């Protein structure tokens, strides 16, 4: 066996339909496009969601709700998660770099510290936002809550 003997598996390669090559080919004339209509014309492109003239789904289904384009989406980190970090890694300063390193946030996330759980360590925490309870809990332990 060598490279000159290699062939594709039987049935895996098919000949391309050669259309528009005269009446004798069986695919001349309208070239498999049928008569008239948008699909027979050159440059035809079906719009996404088009259902052949039937009222499309996106128009049949009612719309509701409101999407605020100015909304800021925060990645929430609870106090119990910070306490767990302190217990495992023995850290005293929590900032974006530490949270990224431990896989809690990604580099483009806005960080908000939330108040669930109990904090027993004195921490310096830097984040984009804090809840009132989280800020109070951090400062009660003698730590600092720095807004970035």
DSSP file (Angstrom, degrees, kcal/mol; ACC not computed):
  #  RESIDUE AA STRUCTURE BP1 BP2  ACC     N-H-->O    O-->H-N    N-H-->O    O-->H-N    TCO  KAPPA ALPHA  PHI   PSI    X-CA   Y-CA   Z-CA
    1    1 A X              0   0    0      0, 0.0     2,-0.3     0, 0.0     0, 0.0   0.000 360.0 360.0 360.0 129.6    0.0    0.0    0.0
    2    2 A X    >   -     0   0    0      0, 0.0     3,-1.8     0, 0.0     4,-0.4  -0.873 360.0 -85.8-143.1 178.2    1.3    3.4   -0.9
    3    3 A X  G >  S+     0   0    0      1,-0.3     3,-0.7    -2,-0.3     0, 0.0   0.740 119.4  63.8 -61.9 -25.4    0.0    6.9   -1.6
    4    4 A X  G 3  S+     0   0    0      1,-0.2    -1,-0.3     3,-0.0     0, 0.0   0.683 101.3  52.2 -74.7 -15.5   -0.8    6.2   -5.3
    5    5 A X  G <  S+     0   0    0     -3,-1.8    -1,-0.2     2,-0.0    -2,-0.2   0.551  80.5 117.5 -94.3  -8.5   -3.4    3.5   -4.3
    6    6 A X    <   +     0   0    0     -3,-0.7     2,-0.3    -4,-0.4    -3,-0.0  -0.385  35.3 167.2 -68.5 132.6   -5.4    5.7   -1.9
    7    7 A X        -     0   0    0     -2,-0.1     3,-0.1     3,-0.0    -2,-0.0  -0.980  38.8-100.9-138.5 150.6   -9.0    6.3   -2.9
    8    8 A X        -     0   0    0     -2,-0.3     3,-0.1     1,-0.1     5,-0.1  -0.323  55.5 -82.7 -66.4 157.7  -12.0    7.7   -1.1
    9    9 A X    >   -     0   0    0      1,-0.1     3,-2.0     2,-0.1     4,-0.4  -0.250  58.4 -88.4 -60.3 148.2  -14.5    5.2    0.3
   10   10 A X  T 3  S+     0   0    0      1,-0.3    -1,-0.1     2,-0.1    -3,-0.0  -0.366 112.6  13.3 -62.5 129.9  -17.1    4.0   -2.2
   11   11 A X  T 3  S+     0   0    0      2,-0.2    -1,-0.3    -3,-0.1    -2,-0.1   0.356  98.8 101.0  88.6  -5.5  -20.2    6.2   -2.2
   12   12 A X  S <  S+     0   0    0     -3,-2.0     2,-0.5     1,-0.1    -2,-0.1   0.736  74.2  58.5 -86.0 -21.1  -18.5    9.1   -0.3
   13   13 A X        -     0   0    0     -4,-0.4     2,-0.3    -5,-0.1    -2,-0.2  -0.937  67.3-176.3-113.4 124.7  -17.8   11.3   -3.3
   14   14 A X        -     0   0    0     -2,-0.5     2,-0.2    -3,-0.0    -2,-0.0  -0.880  29.3-108.1-118.4 151.1  -20.6   12.4   -5.6
   15   15 A X        -     0   0    0     -2,-0.3     2,-0.1     1,-0.1     3,-0.0  -0.512  38.3-110.5 -75.0 143.6  -20.6   14.4   -8.8
   16   16 A X        -     0   0    0     -2,-0.2     2,-0.6     1,-0.1    -1,-0.1  -0.452  33.2-106.1 -71.5 144.3  -21.8   18.0   -8.6
   17   17 A X        -     0   0    0     -2,-0.1     2,-1.0     1,-0.1    -1,-0.1  -0.628  31.0-151.3 -71.4 116.5  -25.1   18.7  -10.4
   18   18 A X        -     0   0    0     -2,-0.6     3,-0.3     7,-0.1     2,-0.2  -0.800  23.5-177.8 -92.7 104.8  -24.1   20.7  -13.6
   19   19 A X        +     0   0    0     -2,-1.0     9,-0.2     1,-0.2     7,-0.0  -0.672  53.0  32.2-104.8 157.5  -27.1   22.9  -14.2
   20   20 A X  S    S+     0   0    0      7,-3.0     8,-0.2    -2,-0.2    -1,-0.2   0.843  75.5 124.8  72.3  34.4  -27.8   25.3  -17.1
   21   21 A X  S    S-     0   0    0      1,-0.4     7,-0.2    -3,-0.3     4,-0.1  -0.123  77.6 -74.0-118.8  35.5  -25.8   23.4  -19.7
   22   22 A X    > > -     0   0    0      5,-0.2     3,-1.0     1,-0.1     5,-0.6  -0.031  51.6 -74.8  98.2 161.8  -28.5   22.9  -22.3
   23   23 A X  G > 5S+     0   0    0      1,-0.2     3,-1.5     2,-0.2     5,-0.2   0.825 120.8  65.2 -64.7 -33.5  -31.6   20.9  -22.9
   24   24 A X  G 3 5S+     0   0    0      1,-0.3    -1,-0.2    -3,-0.1    -2,-0.1   0.751  93.6  60.9 -64.9 -22.4  -29.7   17.7  -23.6
   25   25 A X  G < 5S-     0   0    0     -3,-1.0    -1,-0.3    -4,-0.1    -2,-0.2   0.700 105.2-126.1 -77.4 -17.7  -28.4   17.6  -20.1
   26   26 A X  T < 5S+     0   0    0     -3,-1.5    -3,-0.1    -4,-0.4    -2,-0.1   0.347  99.1  74.4  86.3  -7.4  -31.8   17.3  -18.6
   27   27 A X  S   <S+     0   0    0     -5,-0.6    -7,-3.0    -9,-0.2    -6,-0.3  -0.123  71.9 101.5-129.3  37.4  -31.0   20.3  -16.4
   28   28 A X    >   +     0   0    0     -5,-0.2     3,-2.4    -8,-0.2     2,-0.5  -0.061  61.2  43.3 -96.8-156.8  -31.2   23.2  -18.9
   29   29 A X  T 3  S+     0   0    0      1,-0.3    -7,-0.1     2,-0.1    -2,-0.0  -0.370 132.3  10.3  61.0-107.8  -34.0   25.7  -19.4
   30   30 A X  T >  S-     0   0    0     -2,-0.5     3,-1.4     2,-0.0    -1,-0.3   0.522  97.2-133.0 -83.3  -3.8  -35.1   26.7  -16.0
   31   31 A X  T <   -     0   0    0     -3,-2.4    -2,-0.1     1,-0.3    -3,-0.1   0.905  65.1 -54.7  53.8  50.9  -32.0   24.9  -14.4
   32   32 A X  T 3  S+     0   0    0     -4,-0.4    -1,-0.3     1,-0.1    -3,-0.1   0.532 118.4 106.3  66.4  11.0  -34.0   23.1  -11.7
   33   33 A X  S <  S-     0   0    0     -3,-1.4    -2,-0.1     1,-0.3    -1,-0.1   0.532  73.9-135.8 -97.3  -5.6  -35.5   26.4  -10.4
   34   34 A X        -     0   0    0      6,-0.1     2,-0.4     5,-0.0    -1,-0.3  -0.273  40.8 -47.1  78.2-172.6  -39.0   26.0  -11.7
   35   35 A X  S    S-     0   0    0     -2,-0.0     5,-0.1     0, 0.0    -5,-0.0  -0.838  92.4 -33.1-104.6 134.6  -41.0   28.7  -13.4
   36   36 A X  S    S+     0   0    0     -2,-0.4     4,-0.2     4,-0.1     3,-0.1   0.241  80.9 100.2  54.4-177.4  -41.3   32.3  -12.1
   37   37 A X  S >> S-     0   0    0      1,-0.1     3,-1.4     2,-0.1     4,-0.6   0.078  86.2 -72.2  85.2 161.1  -41.4   33.4   -8.5
   38   38 A X  G >4 S+     0   0    0      1,-0.3     3,-1.2     2,-0.2    -1,-0.1   0.850 126.7  58.5 -59.9 -37.8  -38.7   34.9   -6.3
   39   39 A X  G 34 S+     0   0    0      1,-0.3    -1,-0.3    -3,-0.1    -2,-0.1   0.665 100.5  57.5 -71.6 -13.5  -36.7   31.6   -5.9
   40   40 A X  G <4 S+     0   0    0     -3,-1.4    -1,-0.3    -4,-0.2    -2,-0.2   0.647  93.4  85.8 -87.3 -14.0  -36.3   31.4   -9.7
   41   41 A X  S X< S-     0   0    0     -3,-1.2     3,-1.0    -4,-0.6     2,-0.2  -0.481  85.4-107.7 -87.2 155.3  -34.6   34.8   -9.9
   42   42 A X  T 3  S+     0   0    0      1,-0.2    -1,-0.1    -2,-0.2    -2,-0.1  -0.505 102.3  31.5 -76.2 151.7  -30.9   35.5   -9.4
   43   43 A X  T 3  S+     0   0    0      1,-0.3    -1,-0.2    -2,-0.2     2,-0.2   0.545  81.5 155.3  80.8   6.9  -29.9   37.2   -6.2
   44   44 A X    <   +     0   0    0     -3,-1.0     2,-0.3    -6,-0.1    -1,-0.3  -0.469  13.6 172.7 -70.4 135.5  -32.8   35.6   -4.2
   45   45 A X        -     0   0    0     -2,-0.2     2,-0.3     0, 0.0    -6,-0.0  -0.948  28.6-130.8-143.3 123.1  -32.2   35.4   -0.5
   46   46 A X        -     0   0    0     -2,-0.3     2,-0.1     1,-0.1     3,-0.1  -0.556  27.8-119.2 -75.3 132.4  -34.9   34.3    1.9
   47   47 A X    >   -     0   0    0     -2,-0.3     3,-2.0     1,-0.1     2,-0.2  -0.407  35.9 -98.4 -67.6 145.1  -35.3   36.6    4.9
   48   48 A X  T 3  S+     0   0    0      1,-0.3    -1,-0.1    -2,-0.1     3,-0.1  -0.457 111.6  21.5 -65.2 134.8  -34.7   35.0    8.3
   49   49 A X  T 3  S+     0   0    0      1,-0.3    -1,-0.3    -2,-0.2     8,-0.3   0.369  86.6 145.4  89.2  -4.2  -38.0   34.1    9.9
   50   50 A X    <   -     0   0    0     -3,-2.0    -1,-0.3     1,-0.1     5,-0.1  -0.495  27.6-173.7 -70.5 133.5  -39.9   34.1    6.5
   51   51 A X  B >   -A   54   0A   0      3,-0.5     3,-1.2    -2,-0.2    -1,-0.1  -0.191  58.4 -82.6-123.4  40.2  -42.6   31.4    6.5
   52   52 A X  T 3  S-     0   0    0      1,-0.3     3,-0.1     2,-0.0    -2,-0.1   0.776  92.9 -47.5  71.6  26.5  -43.8   31.6    2.9
   53   53 A X  T 3  S+     0   0    0      1,-0.4    -1,-0.3     0, 0.0     3,-0.1   0.137 107.3 125.9  98.4 -20.5  -46.2   34.5    3.5
   54   54 A X  B <  S-A   51   0A   0     -3,-1.2    -3,-0.5     1,-0.1    -1,-0.4  -0.410  82.2 -86.7 -65.2 148.8  -47.7   33.0    6.6
   55   55 A X        -     0   0    0     -3,-0.1    -1,-0.1     1,-0.1     5,-0.1  -0.428  56.6-119.0 -59.8 118.5  -47.6   35.4    9.6
   56   56 A X    >>  -     0   0    0     -2,-0.3     4,-1.8     1,-0.1     3,-1.7  -0.167  14.7-112.9 -67.1 156.7  -44.1   34.6   11.0
   57   57 A X  H 3> S+     0   0    0      1,-0.3     4,-2.2    -8,-0.3     3,-0.1   0.871 114.3  58.3 -55.6 -43.1  -43.7   33.4   14.5
   58   58 A X  H 34 S+     0   0    0      1,-0.2    -1,-0.3     2,-0.2    -2,-0.1   0.684 113.0  41.0 -67.7 -14.7  -41.9   36.5   15.8
   59   59 A X  H <4 S+     0   0    0     -3,-1.7    -1,-0.2     1,-0.1    -2,-0.2   0.672 111.8  55.2 -99.7 -22.3  -45.0   38.5   14.8
   60   60 A X  H  < S+     0   0    0     -4,-1.8     2,-0.3    -3,-0.1    -2,-0.2   0.849  95.5  74.8 -74.8 -34.7  -47.6   36.0   16.0
   61   61 A X  S  < S-     0   0    0     -4,-2.2     2,-0.0    -5,-0.2    -5,-0.0  -0.633  89.9-115.9 -85.0 132.6  -46.3   35.8   19.5
   62   62 A X        -     0   0    0     -2,-0.3     2,-0.3     1,-0.1    -1,-0.1  -0.318  23.9-132.6 -68.9 149.2  -47.0   38.9   21.7
   63   63 A X        +     0   0    0     -4,-0.1     2,-0.3     2,-0.0    -1,-0.1  -0.752  33.5 158.0 -98.7 147.6  -44.2   41.0   23.0
   64   64 A X        +     0   0    0     -2,-0.3     2,-0.1     0, 0.0     0, 0.0  -0.979  28.6  46.6-158.0 166.2  -43.9   42.1   26.6
   65   65 A X        -     0   0    0     -2,-0.3     2,-0.3     1,-0.0    -2,-0.0  -0.275  65.9-100.0  92.3-179.0  -41.4   43.3   29.1
   66   66 A X        -     0   0    0     -2,-0.1     2,-0.6     2,-0.0    -1,-0.0  -0.994  15.2-153.6-149.1 135.2  -38.6   45.9   29.0
   67   67 A X        -     0   0    0     -2,-0.3     2,-0.6     4,-0.0     3,-0.0  -0.939  16.5-145.2-115.8 109.4  -34.9   45.6   28.5
   68   68 A X    >   -     0   0    0     -2,-0.6     3,-1.3     1,-0.2    -2,-0.0  -0.625   5.2-161.1 -77.6 117.5  -32.9   48.4   30.1
   69   69 A X  T 3  S+     0   0    0     -2,-0.6    -1,-0.2     1,-0.3    -2,-0.0   0.680  89.5  55.2 -73.9 -15.5  -29.9   49.1   27.9
   70   70 A X  T 3  S+     0   0    0      2,-0.1    -1,-0.3    -3,-0.0    -2,-0.1   0.341  78.3 131.4 -97.2   7.2  -28.1   50.9   30.7
   71   71 A X    <   -     0   0    0     -3,-1.3     2,-0.6     1,-0.1    -4,-0.0  -0.328  48.9-145.1 -64.3 137.3  -28.3   48.0   33.2
   72   72 A X        -     0   0    0     -2,-0.0     2,-0.6     2,-0.0    -1,-0.1  -0.923   9.6-150.4-103.6 124.3  -25.1   47.1   35.0
   73   73 A X        -     0   0    0     -2,-0.6    37,-0.7     2,-0.0     2,-0.3  -0.844  14.6-163.0 -98.4 116.9  -24.8   43.3   35.6
   74   74 A X  E     -b  110   0B   0     -2,-0.6     2,-0.7    35,-0.1    37,-0.2  -0.730  19.2-131.7-100.6 148.4  -22.8   42.5   38.7
   75   75 A X  E     -b  111   0B   0     35,-3.8    37,-2.1    -2,-0.3     2,-0.3  -0.891  32.7-137.6 -94.2 115.5  -21.2   39.2   39.6
   76   76 A X  E     -b  112   0B   0     -2,-0.7     2,-0.4    35,-0.2    37,-0.2  -0.561  21.4-174.5 -82.7 135.1  -22.2   38.6   43.2
   77   77 A X  E     -b  113   0B   0     35,-2.5    37,-3.0    -2,-0.3     2,-0.1  -0.995  16.4-144.6-125.7 123.5  -19.8   37.3   45.8
   78   78 A X  E  >  -b  114   0B   0     -2,-0.4     4,-1.6    35,-0.2     3,-0.5  -0.442  21.7-115.6 -87.2 161.0  -21.1   36.4   49.2
   79   79 A X  H  > S+     0   0    0     35,-0.9     4,-2.6    37,-0.7    38,-0.2   0.858 115.0  59.0 -62.3 -36.6  -19.3   36.9   52.6
   80   80 A X  H  > S+     0   0    0     36,-1.7     4,-1.9     1,-0.2    -1,-0.2   0.846 103.9  52.2 -64.4 -30.6  -19.3   33.1   53.2
   81   81 A X  H  > S+     0   0    0     -3,-0.5     4,-2.0    35,-0.3    -1,-0.2   0.901 109.8  48.5 -67.8 -41.1  -17.3   32.7   50.0
   82   82 A X  H  X S+     0   0    0     -4,-1.6     4,-2.2     2,-0.2    -2,-0.2   0.899 110.6  51.1 -64.2 -40.4  -14.8   35.3   51.1
   83   83 A X  H  X S+     0   0    0     -4,-2.6     4,-2.4     1,-0.2    -1,-0.2   0.890 108.6  51.8 -63.4 -39.4  -14.5   33.5   54.5
   84   84 A X  H  X S+     0   0    0     -4,-1.9     4,-2.3     2,-0.2     5,-0.3   0.897 108.4  51.6 -63.5 -40.9  -13.9   30.2   52.7
   85   85 A X  H  X S+     0   0    0     -4,-2.0     4,-3.0     1,-0.2     5,-0.5   0.911 110.1  49.2 -60.4 -43.3  -11.1   31.9   50.7
   86   86 A X  H  X S+     0   0    0     -4,-2.2     4,-1.6     1,-0.2    -2,-0.2   0.913 111.7  48.7 -63.4 -43.8   -9.5   33.2   53.9
   87   87 A X  H  < S+     0   0    0     -4,-2.4    -2,-0.2     2,-0.2    -1,-0.2   0.898 121.8  33.3 -64.0 -41.4   -9.7   29.7   55.5
   88   88 A X  H  < S+     0   0    0     -4,-2.3    -2,-0.2    -5,-0.2    -3,-0.2   0.910 132.4  25.1 -83.2 -44.0   -8.2   27.9   52.5
   89   89 A X  H  < S-     0   0    0     -4,-3.0    -3,-0.2    -5,-0.3    -2,-0.2   0.540  90.6-131.1-104.8  -8.9   -5.7   30.5   51.1
   90   90 A X     <  +     0   0    0     -4,-1.6     2,-0.3    -5,-0.5    -4,-0.2   0.963  46.5 164.6  56.4  57.1   -4.9   32.7   54.1
   91   91 A X        -     0   0    0     -6,-0.2    -1,-0.2     1,-0.1     3,-0.1  -0.756  31.6-175.1-105.3 153.9   -5.5   36.0   52.3
   92   92 A X  S    S+     0   0    0     -2,-0.3    32,-2.1     1,-0.2     2,-0.5   0.564  73.0  55.3-117.3 -19.9   -5.9   39.4   53.9
   93   93 A X  E     -d  124   0C   0     30,-0.2     2,-0.6    32,-0.0    -1,-0.2  -0.972  62.7-166.0-120.9 127.6   -6.7   41.5   50.8
   94   94 A X  E     +d  125   0C   0     30,-3.2    32,-3.0    -2,-0.5     2,-0.2  -0.949  26.5 143.0-114.5 115.5   -9.5   40.7   48.4
   95   95 A X     >  -     0   0    0     -2,-0.6     4,-2.1    30,-0.2     3,-0.2  -0.768  65.3 -81.2-135.9-174.5   -9.5   42.4   45.1
   96   96 A X  H  > S+     0   0    0     -2,-0.2     4,-2.5     1,-0.2     5,-0.2   0.885 125.0  54.8 -60.2 -40.7  -10.3   41.6   41.5
   97   97 A X  H  > S+     0   0    0      1,-0.2     4,-2.4     2,-0.2    -1,-0.2   0.903 109.0  47.8 -60.2 -42.8   -7.0   39.9   40.8
   98   98 A X  H  > S+     0   0    0     -3,-0.2     4,-1.6     2,-0.2    -1,-0.2   0.905 113.0  48.2 -65.4 -41.8   -7.5   37.5   43.8
   99   99 A X  H  <>S+     0   0    0     -4,-2.1     5,-2.6     2,-0.2     6,-0.9   0.873 112.6  48.0 -68.3 -37.2  -11.1   36.7   42.7
  100  100 A X  H ><5S+     0   0    0     -4,-2.5     3,-1.6    -5,-0.2    -2,-0.2   0.924 109.2  54.1 -65.5 -44.6  -10.0   36.0   39.1
  101  101 A X  H 3<5S+     0   0    0     -4,-2.4    -2,-0.2     1,-0.3    -1,-0.2   0.839 110.3  46.7 -58.4 -35.5   -7.1   33.8   40.3
  102  102 A X  T 3<5S-     0   0    0     -4,-1.6    -1,-0.3    -5,-0.1    -2,-0.2   0.336 116.0-114.6 -92.9   7.2   -9.5   31.7   42.3
  103  103 A X  T < 5S+     0   0    0     -3,-1.6    -3,-0.2     2,-0.2    -2,-0.1   0.700  81.6 120.2  74.6  20.8  -12.0   31.4   39.4
  104  104 A X  S   <S+     0   0    0     -5,-2.6     2,-0.3    -6,-0.2    -4,-0.2   0.788  79.3  11.1 -87.7 -28.8  -14.8   33.4   41.1
  105  105 A X  S    S-     0   0    0     -6,-0.9     2,-0.2    -9,-0.2    -2,-0.2  -0.924  72.6-121.5-139.3 164.8  -15.1   36.1   38.4
  106  106 A X    >   -     0   0    0     -2,-0.3     3,-1.6    -3,-0.1    -6,-0.1  -0.647  39.8 -98.1-103.9 171.2  -13.7   36.8   35.0
  107  107 A X  T 3  S+     0   0    0      1,-0.3    -7,-0.1    -2,-0.2    -1,-0.0   0.721 119.7  45.8 -66.7 -22.5  -11.6   39.9   34.1
  108  108 A X  T 3  S+     0   0    0      2,-0.1    -1,-0.3     0, 0.0     2,-0.1   0.442  87.9 113.3 -98.8   0.8  -14.5   42.0   32.6
  109  109 A X    <   -     0   0    0     -3,-1.6     2,-0.4     1,-0.0   -35,-0.1  -0.410  64.2-132.0 -74.1 145.8  -17.0   41.3   35.4
  110  110 A X  E     -b   74   0B   0    -37,-0.7   -35,-3.8    -2,-0.1     2,-0.4  -0.830  29.0-138.5 -89.5 137.2  -18.3   44.0   37.8
  111  111 A X  E     -b   75   0B   0     -2,-0.4    18,-1.5   -37,-0.2    17,-1.2  -0.829  21.6-177.5-107.4 133.5  -18.0   42.7   41.4
  112  112 A X  E     -bc  76 129B   0    -37,-2.1   -35,-2.5    -2,-0.4     2,-0.5  -0.996  20.3-140.1-127.1 128.2  -20.6   43.2   44.1
  113  113 A X  E     -bc  77 130B   0     16,-2.4    18,-1.9    -2,-0.4    21,-0.2  -0.767  22.0-158.4 -89.6 124.6  -20.1   41.9   47.6
  114  114 A X  E     -b   78   0B   0    -37,-3.0   -35,-0.9    -2,-0.5    15,-0.0  -0.647  19.2-124.0-105.4 160.3  -23.3   40.4   49.1
  115  115 A X        +     0   0    0     -2,-0.2     2,-0.2   -37,-0.2   -37,-0.1   0.280  62.6 123.1 -93.2  10.4  -24.2   39.9   52.7
  116  116 A X        +     0   0    0      2,-0.1   -36,-1.7   -39,-0.0   -37,-0.7  -0.508  65.1  14.1 -73.9 138.0  -25.0   36.2   53.0
  117  117 A X  S    S-     0   0    0    -38,-0.2     2,-0.4    -2,-0.2   -38,-0.1  -0.339  90.8 -69.1  96.3-177.7  -23.0   34.2   55.5
  118  118 A X        -     0   0    0     -2,-0.1     2,-0.5   -39,-0.1   -35,-0.1  -0.945  31.6-152.5-122.3 136.9  -20.7   35.2   58.3
  119  119 A X        +     0   0    0     -2,-0.4   -39,-0.1     1,-0.1   -40,-0.0  -0.931  19.3 168.1-110.3 126.4  -17.3   36.9   58.1
  120  120 A X        +     0   0    0     -2,-0.5     2,-0.3     2,-0.0    -1,-0.1   0.504  54.4  79.5-111.8  -8.6  -14.8   36.2   61.0
  121  121 A X  S    S-     0   0    0      1,-0.0     2,-0.7    21,-0.0    22,-0.2  -0.696  81.0-114.8-105.6 154.5  -11.6   37.6   59.4
  122  122 A X        +     0   0    0     -2,-0.3     2,-0.3    20,-0.1    20,-0.1  -0.775  48.6 178.2 -84.0 117.5  -10.4   41.2   59.1
  123  123 A X        -     0   0    0     -2,-0.7    21,-1.7    15,-0.3     2,-0.7  -0.919  37.1-143.4-128.3 148.1  -10.3   41.9   55.4
  124  124 A X  E     -de  93 144C   0    -32,-2.1   -30,-3.2    -2,-0.3     2,-0.5  -0.946  33.9-171.8-101.7 108.5   -9.5   44.7   53.0
  125  125 A X  E     -de  94 145C   0     19,-3.1    21,-3.4    -2,-0.7     2,-0.5  -0.904  13.5-170.1-113.2 127.6  -12.1   44.2   50.2
  126  126 A X  E     + e   0 146C   0    -32,-3.0     2,-0.3    -2,-0.5    21,-0.2  -0.969  26.0 140.4-113.9 125.1  -12.1   46.1   46.9
  127  127 A X  E     - e   0 147C   0     19,-2.4    21,-2.5    -2,-0.5   -15,-0.1  -0.943  59.7-109.2-152.9 171.3  -15.1   45.8   44.7
  128  128 A X  S    S+     0   0    0    -17,-1.2     2,-0.3    -2,-0.3   -16,-0.2   0.784  98.5   3.5 -77.3 -27.7  -17.4   47.8   42.4
  129  129 A X  E     -c  112   0B   0    -18,-1.5   -16,-2.4    17,-0.1     2,-0.3  -0.992  59.4-160.1-156.2 156.2  -20.4   47.7   44.8
  130  130 A X  E     -c  113   0B   0     -2,-0.3     2,-0.2   -18,-0.2   -16,-0.2  -0.980  21.4-125.5-134.9 146.7  -21.4   46.4   48.3
  131  131 A X     >  -     0   0    0    -18,-1.9     4,-2.6    -2,-0.3     5,-0.2  -0.568  34.1-111.5 -81.6 160.7  -24.7   45.7   49.9
  132  132 A X  H  > S+     0   0    0      1,-0.2     4,-2.4     2,-0.2     5,-0.2   0.913 118.0  48.7 -59.6 -43.0  -25.3   47.6   53.2
  133  133 A X  H  > S+     0   0    0      2,-0.2     4,-2.2     1,-0.2    -1,-0.2   0.885 111.6  49.3 -66.7 -38.0  -25.2   44.3   55.2
  134  134 A X  H  > S+     0   0    0    -21,-0.2     4,-2.3     2,-0.2    -2,-0.2   0.929 112.2  47.5 -66.6 -44.7  -21.9   43.2   53.6
  135  135 A X  H  X S+     0   0    0     -4,-2.6     4,-2.3     1,-0.2    -2,-0.2   0.911 113.0  49.1 -62.7 -42.1  -20.2   46.6   54.2
  136  136 A X  H  X S+     0   0    0     -4,-2.4     4,-1.9    -5,-0.2    -1,-0.2   0.900 111.2  49.7 -63.6 -41.2  -21.4   46.6   57.8
  137  137 A X  H  X S+     0   0    0     -4,-2.2     4,-1.0     2,-0.2    -2,-0.2   0.890 111.6  48.0 -66.3 -40.6  -20.1   43.1   58.4
  138  138 A X  H  <>S+     0   0    0     -4,-2.3     5,-2.2     1,-0.2     3,-0.5   0.929 115.3  44.3 -66.1 -44.8  -16.7   43.8   56.8
  139  139 A X  H ><5S+     0   0    0     -4,-2.3     3,-1.2     1,-0.2    -2,-0.2   0.777 104.8  63.3 -73.2 -25.7  -16.3   47.0   58.9
  140  140 A X  H 3<5S+     0   0    0     -4,-1.9    -1,-0.2     1,-0.3    -2,-0.2   0.818 102.7  50.6 -65.2 -30.4  -17.5   45.3   62.1
  141  141 A X  T 3<5S-     0   0    0     -4,-1.0    -1,-0.3    -3,-0.5    -2,-0.2   0.410 127.0-101.6 -86.4   2.0  -14.5   43.0   61.9
  142  142 A X  T < 5S+     0   0    0     -3,-1.2    -3,-0.2     1,-0.2    -2,-0.1   0.588  81.9 128.0  89.6  10.7  -12.2   46.0   61.5
  143  143 A X      < -     0   0    0     -5,-2.2     2,-0.4    -6,-0.2   -19,-0.2  -0.235  55.9-114.6 -90.7-177.3  -11.7   45.6   57.7
  144  144 A X  E     -e  124   0C   0    -21,-1.7   -19,-3.1    -3,-0.1     2,-0.7  -0.968   9.5-153.7-123.8 137.5  -12.2   48.1   54.9
  145  145 A X  E     -e  125   0C   0     -2,-0.4     2,-0.5   -21,-0.2   -19,-0.2  -0.909  20.9-170.5-109.0 102.6  -14.7   48.1   52.1
  146  146 A X  E     -e  126   0C   0    -21,-3.4   -19,-2.4    -2,-0.7     2,-0.5  -0.824  14.2-144.8 -99.4 126.2  -13.2   50.0   49.1
  147  147 A X  E      e  127   0C   0     -2,-0.5   -19,-0.2   -21,-0.2   -21,-0.1  -0.787 360.0 360.0 -88.9 127.6  -15.3   50.9   46.1
  148  148 A X              0   0    0    -21,-2.5   -20,-0.2    -2,-0.5    -1,-0.1   0.466 360.0 360.0 -74.9 360.0  -13.3   50.7   42.9
